Amino acid sequence: MSGFETSAFGVEWMRFDPDSPVPDLVKAVPHVAFAVDDLDAAIADHDVLIQPNSPSPGVRVAFIVENGAPIEFLEFAPSEVGRNS
């Protein structure tokens, strides 16, 4: 994987081993990702390919299928920086 932080275009390239547990569609077809405020609302009434999960603290992700292509949605926990108690 090559992180978007180091890409001049903000692109993250992901490559998967043949035995990776992700669905074949995600391995074979490039996808776009969108940050959303409400992951559950974003995937409601869609063909969910990967159920909501948390790959790292403060992040929830899920994939849907739209027109035969995977689409990733990411929900980031609100930042505590700058909040008043």
N, C-alpha and C positions, 0 to 999 in steps of 0.2 A: 504494500500500500504506500502511496506517496501522498502526503498530507497537503491539504489545500493551503495551509499556512505558508508553504514553501513554493507554491505555484504562482507564477506571474499572473495567471488568469483565475486564481481561486478554485482550481479544479482538483478534486481528490480522485486519484486513479486507484482502483481496487482490482486485485487479481486473486483468484481463489484456487487452492489445491483441488485436485479432482475429488478427494474425499471430504471436502468441506461440507458441513451440515446445512448450508444455505440452499434454498431451492435452485434447481437448474436454471430457471428463468433469470434469476439474479446473477448467476455465474456467466450466462451467455449473452445477455442483453444489457448494454449500458443503460443507466437510469439517472434521472434527475432527483434531487432532494429539495424539499421545501421545509423551512422552519415555520411552525404553526404555534398558535397560542393554546389550542385545545386539540390534542391528538385524537381523542375519542370522537370528537365532532368531525374532524377532517376525514376520518376513515369510515364514518357511519354510512351505511347503505352502499358500500363499495365491496368489491371482491378482494378480501384481505388475504394477502399472500404470506406475510409474516405478522403474527399477532404482536400487539404492543409489548415491548420489553425494554429493559434498562441496561444497555451495554456498558454504561459508566455512570457514576453518581451525578445526579442532576440532569440526566438526559433520558428521554423515552423515545423510542423509534418504532415504526411499523411500516410495512410495505403493502401497497395495493397493486392490483393489475388494472391498467387502463389501456384499451385498444391493443392488448397483447404485450404491453411493456410494463416493467415494474416502475413504480413511483414510490420514493421514500419520503416519509414525513418525520420530522424531528421536533420534539417539544422540549424546551430547555426550562429548567426550574428558574423561577425569578431570582435575580441576584439580590443578595442581602446588602450589597454595597450601596451606600447612599440612602438607605431606609432609616427612618426615625423609629425608635422603639416606642 
